[in-house]
Amino acid sequence: MNNLRPSVLVIALFSLFIVLGGCSQREKITALQQLSGKEFAVPTGTVADKLVLSKLPDARFQYYNTVMDGALAVKTGKADALAYDEPILKNIAAKVDGLVILKEMITVDQYGFAVRKDDAPLKQAIDRTLGQLKTDGTGTEMLRRWFPVSGSPAPMPEIASSGDNGILRLGTSSVTEPFSFVDGSGMVVGYDIELARRVAAGLGQKLEVVNMDFGALIPALMSGKVDMIAACITITEERSEKVLFSEPYYTGGIAAMVAQ
């Protein structure tokens, strides 16, 4: 009897280890449908939760103040996935090990600059710049600069403009890296900012960047506080009733980020 007790104890402890180990292991998520009934992290104040429900009606949600807080929740196992704009999730995945983006998108959307309804000439100038960037290859170079496979975006190049024709005011929200964010020197930079500087240069104007909350962008544009807005802004029918959008410059949408 005394000889059997240690063996029984070892078996019991080993069984407990297996049970606990199995509980701590996370299911490897490789497809969107595997997230049915799972916990999604979403940034507060976005419509990401509603868009997830359009695909996964039984999804559950945790709300976070920032996208990075949501990414940390996924990495530490507090949430099963993070739902947000695909290009911004790409930027996070390039810098944070252990996080990947599922191939199947929750939604597919296009992003554009917006101007006031009565400012067709500025829309045409933006569209003209976008066309030139595609033709001369600069657009491809910009994508490589701002959307690296790994690491952080490269520094923004100097874009000279005479400023002879006045000031072009851009409204943006610097929480949408790599489209618009504050760099180490305190400057607002990003893909959208470089595009705006190229538009201003083409018009012979000096760009003035006005940073604000995302929700204030369209009201600021409509009231005349800024001339155009850009910050990873999705082109929608509802927004198009209020503003005039440029041609799309990026196709993305809402995606799901999971632990690798």
C-alpha positions as CSV (number, residue, x, y, z in Angstrom):
1,M,0.0,0.0,0.0
2,N,2.7,2.5,0.9
3,N,4.5,1.8,-2.4
4,L,1.4,2.6,-4.4
5,R,0.7,6.0,-2.9
6,P,3.5,7.9,-4.6
7,S,2.5,6.4,-8.0
8,V,-1.1,7.4,-7.5
9,L,0.0,10.9,-6.5
10,V,2.2,11.3,-9.5
11,I,-0.6,10.2,-11.8
12,A,-3.0,12.6,-10.2
13,L,-0.6,15.5,-10.5
14,F,0.2,14.6,-14.1
15,S,-3.5,14.4,-15.0
16,L,-4.0,17.8,-13.3
17,F,-1.1,19.2,-15.3
18,I,-2.6,18.0,-18.6
19,V,-6.0,19.4,-17.7
20,L,-4.6,22.8,-16.8
21,G,-2.2,22.8,-19.7
22,G,-5.1,22.1,-22.1
23,C,-7.1,24.9,-20.6
24,S,-4.3,27.4,-21.1
25,Q,-3.7,26.5,-24.7
26,R,-5.4,28.7,-27.2
27,E,-7.2,27.5,-30.3
28,K,-5.3,28.5,-33.4
29,I,-7.5,30.8,-35.4
30,T,-7.0,30.7,-39.2
31,A,-10.5,31.5,-40.5
32,L,-13.0,34.1,-39.7
33,Q,-15.8,31.6,-39.0
34,Q,-13.7,30.2,-36.1
35,L,-14.4,33.5,-34.3
36,S,-18.1,32.8,-34.1
37,G,-19.2,33.3,-30.5
38,K,-15.7,34.6,-29.6
39,E,-14.6,37.7,-27.8
40,F,-13.6,40.7,-30.0
41,A,-11.6,43.7,-28.8
42,V,-12.8,46.9,-30.5
43,P,-11.8,50.5,-30.0
44,T,-14.4,52.6,-28.3
45,G,-16.3,55.0,-30.5
46,T,-16.0,53.0,-33.7
47,V,-18.5,51.0,-35.7
48,A,-16.3,47.9,-35.8
49,D,-18.6,46.0,-33.5
50,K,-21.6,46.5,-35.7
51,L,-19.6,45.4,-38.8
52,V,-18.5,42.3,-37.0
53,L,-22.1,41.4,-36.1
54,S,-23.0,41.6,-39.8
55,K,-20.7,38.6,-40.3
56,L,-20.8,37.0,-36.9
57,P,-24.1,37.7,-35.1
58,D,-23.1,35.8,-31.9
59,A,-19.8,37.6,-31.4
60,R,-19.1,39.2,-28.1
61,F,-17.2,42.5,-27.4
62,Q,-14.7,44.1,-25.1
63,Y,-14.1,47.9,-25.6
64,Y,-10.7,49.6,-25.3
65,N,-9.6,53.2,-25.5
66,T,-7.0,52.6,-28.2
67,V,-6.2,50.1,-30.9
68,M,-3.0,49.2,-29.2
69,D,-4.8,48.3,-26.0
70,G,-7.0,46.0,-28.0
71,A,-4.0,44.4,-29.6
72,L,-2.4,43.8,-26.2
73,A,-5.7,42.1,-25.1
74,V,-5.4,39.7,-28.0
75,K,-1.7,39.0,-27.4
76,T,-2.3,38.3,-23.7
77,G,-5.3,36.1,-24.3
78,K,-7.9,38.5,-22.8
79,A,-9.7,38.7,-26.2
80,D,-9.7,36.3,-29.2
81,A,-9.5,38.9,-31.9
82,L,-9.2,42.6,-32.6
83,A,-11.5,44.2,-35.2
84,Y,-10.3,47.4,-36.9
85,D,-9.1,48.9,-40.2
86,E,-6.9,46.5,-42.0
87,P,-4.0,48.9,-42.9
88,I,-3.7,50.0,-39.2
89,L,-3.7,46.4,-38.0
90,K,-1.0,45.7,-40.6
91,N,1.1,48.5,-39.1
92,I,0.7,46.9,-35.6
93,A,1.5,43.4,-36.9
94,A,4.7,44.6,-38.5
95,K,5.9,45.9,-35.1
96,V,4.5,43.4,-32.6
97,D,5.5,39.7,-32.8
98,G,2.9,37.0,-32.4
99,L,0.0,38.8,-34.1
100,V,-1.4,38.1,-37.5
101,I,-4.3,39.3,-39.7
102,L,-6.8,36.8,-41.1
103,K,-7.0,36.8,-44.9
104,E,-10.8,37.0,-45.0
105,M,-12.0,40.6,-44.5
106,I,-15.0,41.5,-42.4
107,T,-15.7,44.4,-44.8
108,V,-13.9,45.8,-47.9
109,D,-13.8,49.6,-48.0
110,Q,-12.1,52.4,-49.8
111,Y,-10.4,55.5,-48.3
112,G,-10.3,59.0,-49.7
113,F,-9.7,62.6,-49.0
114,A,-12.8,64.8,-48.5
115,V,-13.5,68.4,-49.4
116,R,-16.5,70.6,-49.2
117,K,-19.3,69.9,-51.6
118,D,-18.8,73.2,-53.4
119,D,-15.0,72.7,-53.8
120,A,-14.8,70.6,-57.0
121,P,-11.5,72.3,-58.1
122,L,-9.7,71.0,-55.0
123,K,-11.1,67.5,-55.5
124,Q,-9.8,67.7,-59.1
125,A,-6.4,68.7,-57.8
126,I,-6.3,65.8,-55.4
127,D,-7.4,63.4,-58.1
128,R,-4.8,64.8,-60.5
129,T,-2.0,64.2,-57.9
130,L,-3.2,60.7,-57.2
131,G,-3.1,59.9,-60.9
132,Q,0.4,61.3,-61.3
133,L,1.6,59.2,-58.4
134,K,0.3,56.1,-60.0
135,T,1.8,57.0,-63.4
136,D,5.3,57.9,-62.2
137,G,5.7,55.1,-59.6
138,T,5.9,57.4,-56.6
139,G,2.7,55.9,-55.3
140,T,4.3,52.5,-55.1
141,E,7.4,54.0,-53.3
142,M,5.0,55.6,-50.8
143,L,3.3,52.3,-50.0
144,R,6.7,50.7,-49.3
145,R,7.7,53.6,-47.1
146,W,4.5,53.7,-45.0
147,F,3.5,50.1,-45.0
148,P,6.7,48.1,-44.4
149,V,6.4,44.3,-44.0
150,S,8.2,44.6,-40.7
151,G,9.3,47.4,-38.4
152,S,8.2,51.1,-38.4
153,P,7.4,53.4,-41.4
154,A,10.4,55.2,-42.9
155,P,10.8,59.0,-42.3
156,M,8.7,61.2,-44.5
157,P,10.7,62.9,-47.3
158,E,11.0,66.7,-47.7
159,I,8.5,68.0,-50.2
160,A,9.2,71.5,-51.2
161,S,6.4,74.0,-52.1
162,S,6.8,77.7,-52.9
163,G,3.7,78.7,-50.9
164,D,3.2,81.5,-53.4
165,N,-0.5,80.7,-53.7
166,G,-1.3,80.7,-50.0
167,I,-2.1,78.0,-47.5
168,L,-3.9,74.7,-47.8
169,R,-5.3,73.5,-44.5
170,L,-5.6,69.8,-43.9
171,G,-7.7,68.5,-41.0
172,T,-6.5,65.1,-39.7
173,S,-6.5,62.9,-36.7
174,S,-3.1,61.6,-35.7
175,V,-4.3,58.3,-34.2
176,T,-4.4,56.4,-37.5
177,E,-0.8,55.2,-38.0
178,P,0.5,54.8,-40.7
179,F,-1.9,57.3,-42.3
180,S,-1.6,60.0,-39.8
181,F,0.5,59.9,-36.5
182,V,2.9,61.9,-34.4
183,D,6.6,60.9,-34.9
184,G,9.4,61.1,-32.4
185,S,10.0,64.8,-33.1
186,G,6.4,65.7,-32.4
187,M,5.5,66.3,-36.0
188,V,2.3,64.9,-37.6
189,V,3.4,62.6,-40.4
190,G,2.1,59.6,-42.4
191,Y,0.8,58.4,-45.7
192,D,-2.1,60.9,-45.8
193,I,0.2,63.7,-44.7
194,E,2.6,63.0,-47.5
195,L,-0.2,62.8,-50.0
196,A,-1.5,66.2,-48.8
197,R,1.9,67.8,-49.1
198,R,2.2,66.6,-52.7
199,V,-1.3,68.1,-53.4
200,A,-0.2,71.4,-51.8
201,A,3.0,71.4,-53.8
202,G,1.1,70.9,-57.0
203,L,-1.0,73.9,-56.2
204,G,1.9,76.1,-55.1
205,Q,0.5,76.3,-51.6
206,K,2.0,75.7,-48.1
207,L,0.3,72.8,-46.2
208,E,-1.0,73.6,-42.7
209,V,-1.8,70.5,-40.7
210,V,-4.7,70.9,-38.2
211,N,-4.8,67.9,-35.8
212,M,-8.1,67.1,-34.1
213,D,-10.3,64.3,-32.9
214,F,-11.6,62.0,-35.7
215,G,-15.2,62.9,-34.9
216,A,-14.5,66.6,-35.4
217,L,-13.1,66.2,-39.0
218,I,-16.3,66.5,-41.0
219,P,-17.8,69.3,-38.9
220,A,-14.5,71.2,-39.2
221,L,-14.5,70.8,-43.0
222,M,-18.1,71.8,-43.4
223,S,-17.7,74.9,-41.2
224,G,-14.6,76.1,-43.2
225,K,-12.0,75.6,-40.5
226,V,-10.0,73.4,-42.9
227,D,-10.0,72.9,-46.7
228,M,-9.7,69.1,-46.8
229,I,-9.6,66.2,-44.4
230,A,-7.8,62.8,-44.4
231,A,-7.2,60.2,-41.7
232,C,-7.9,56.8,-43.1
233,I,-11.5,58.0,-43.8
234,T,-13.8,55.4,-45.3
235,I,-15.9,56.5,-48.3
236,T,-19.5,55.9,-47.4
237,E,-22.9,56.9,-48.8
238,E,-23.8,58.6,-45.6
239,R,-20.6,60.7,-45.5
240,S,-20.9,61.5,-49.3
241,E,-24.2,63.3,-48.5
242,K,-22.2,65.8,-46.5
243,V,-18.8,66.0,-48.3
244,L,-17.2,65.5,-51.7
245,F,-14.7,62.6,-51.8
246,S,-11.6,62.3,-54.0
247,E,-11.0,59.2,-56.0
248,P,-10.1,56.3,-53.6
249,Y,-6.4,56.1,-52.8
250,Y,-6.4,52.9,-50.7
251,T,-8.6,49.8,-50.5
252,G,-8.8,48.2,-47.1
253,G,-11.6,47.6,-44.7
254,I,-12.3,46.0,-41.4
255,A,-10.2,43.0,-40.6
256,A,-9.6,40.6,-37.7
257,M,-6.2,40.3,-35.9
258,V,-5.5,37.2,-33.9
259,A,-2.7,35.6,-32.0
260,Q,-0.3,33.6,-34.2
